Amino acid sequence: MEVGLPVNNITLAVIQARMTSTRLPGKVLLPLPFPDGEPLIFNLINKLKLCSQIDQIVVVTSTGELQSPLIHFLNSKGITSIQGDELDVLSRFVRAIEQFNPTTVVRVTADNPFIDIQKLSQTILFHKAENLDYTLTEFLPYGMNIEVASASSLLELNKREDITIEEREHVTMKLLKCSEYKSHIIKSNEIDLSHIRVTVDTPHDYMRAALIHQLQINKPLDEDLNFITNTYNNYPYLFG
């Protein structure tokens, strides 16, 4: 895909976030660890900053007064944010690409606070080396898989007449299922760890994440995969 191809080599991490989650409203600002840690989204941003392959980080959220606490927090920390249509998430990504002019985009969702930085770096490097439109990992714990896309492919995707509302909401869906895009799935672990749930979608998920963060204090922040698997082996009841 060559449409709107940027001329630099910037890798931009785009974090999807919103305050209006149905099952756990306001979760992106809940503290990790509980009760007085930094907000979930700030923990996530600080981890992304450890990745030497990421040059810029931006948060994209929807418009409306309900997002004001999130925008206020991000502004207070000097973190760039972009607001746009709640359902047309792709249009928010396009606005971020137009502002930062990257070649590569890492799609991150704010309800997935655990990221293995080594796996992230490896995935970005593989994506660039293979000149792919879209790269996805599998076999990592649920909530830890990584998505990388070329900025030019996302710009081209935005102009397609055959893209559906669902595909605009789920930004990378069409990149994977449409054969004209060069996509690849990386098995990032020898065995499938997707049964280990570390995403934050419900109150139960949040309390698990808060406990995991408590256990992770004073541990290396760039080795989430080893830490999560060890925690699962030592405290399997946390993941039930």
Secondary structure as the mmCIF struct_conf table of DSSP 4:
data_model
#
loop_
_struct_conf.conf_type_id
_struct_conf.id
_struct_conf.beg_label_comp_id
_struct_conf.beg_label_asym_id
_struct_conf.beg_label_seq_id
_struct_conf.end_label_comp_id
_struct_conf.end_label_asym_id
_struct_conf.end_label_seq_id
TURN_TY1_P TURN_TY1_P1 VAL A 3 GLY A 4
BEND BEND1 VAL A 7 ASN A 8
STRN STRN1 THR A 11 GLN A 16
BEND BEND2 MET A 19 MET A 19
BEND BEND3 THR A 22 LEU A 24
TURN_TY1_P TURN_TY1_P2 PRO A 25 GLY A 26
HELX_RH_3T_P HELX_RH_3T_P1 LYS A 27 LEU A 29
BEND BEND4 LEU A 30 LEU A 30
STRN STRN2 PRO A 31 LEU A 32
BEND BEND5 PRO A 33 PRO A 33
TURN_TY1_P TURN_TY1_P3 PHE A 34 ASP A 36
BEND BEND6 GLY A 37 GLY A 37
STRN STRN3 GLU A 38 PRO A 39
HELX_RH_AL_P HELX_RH_AL_P1 LEU A 40 LEU A 48
TURN_TY1_P TURN_TY1_P4 LYS A 49 LEU A 50
TURN_TY1_P TURN_TY1_P5 SER A 52 GLN A 53
STRN STRN4 GLN A 56 SER A 62
BEND BEND7 GLY A 64 GLY A 64
HELX_RH_3T_P HELX_RH_3T_P2 GLU A 65 GLN A 67
HELX_RH_AL_P HELX_RH_AL_P2 SER A 68 SER A 76
TURN_TY1_P TURN_TY1_P6 LYS A 77 GLY A 78
STRN STRN5 SER A 81 GLY A 84
BEND BEND8 GLU A 86 LEU A 87
HELX_RH_AL_P HELX_RH_AL_P3 VAL A 89 PHE A 100
BEND BEND9 THR A 103 THR A 103
STRN STRN6 THR A 104 THR A 109
TURN_TY1_P TURN_TY1_P7 ALA A 110 ASP A 111
HELX_RH_AL_P HELX_RH_AL_P4 ILE A 117 ALA A 129
TURN_TY1_P TURN_TY1_P8 GLU A 130 ASN A 131
BEND BEND10 ASP A 133 ASP A 133
STRN STRN7 TYR A 134 GLU A 138
BEND BEND11 PHE A 139 LEU A 140
STRN STRN8 TYR A 142 TYR A 142
TURN_TY1_P TURN_TY1_P9 GLY A 143 GLY A 143
STRN STRN9 GLU A 147 SER A 150
HELX_RH_AL_P HELX_RH_AL_P5 ALA A 151 LYS A 159
TURN_TY1_P TURN_TY1_P10 GLU A 161 ASP A 162
HELX_RH_AL_P HELX_RH_AL_P6 ILE A 165 GLU A 169
BEND BEND12 HIS A 170 HIS A 170
TURN_TY1_P TURN_TY1_P11 VAL A 171 THR A 172
HELX_RH_AL_P HELX_RH_AL_P7 MET A 173 LYS A 177
TURN_TY1_P TURN_TY1_P12 SER A 179 GLU A 180
BEND BEND13 TYR A 181 TYR A 181
STRN STRN10 SER A 183 LYS A 187
BEND BEND14 ASN A 189 ILE A 191
TURN_TY1_P TURN_TY1_P13 SER A 194 HIS A 195
BEND BEND15 ILE A 196 ILE A 196
STRN STRN11 ARG A 197 ARG A 197
BEND BEND16 THR A 202 THR A 202
HELX_RH_AL_P HELX_RH_AL_P8 PRO A 203 GLN A 216
TURN_TY1_P TURN_TY1_P14 ILE A 217 ASN A 218
BEND BEND17 LYS A 219 LYS A 219
TURN_TY1_P TURN_TY1_P15 LEU A 221 ASP A 222
HELX_RH_AL_P HELX_RH_AL_P9 ASP A 224 ASN A 234
HELX_RH_3T_P HELX_RH_3T_P3 PRO A 236 PHE A 239
#
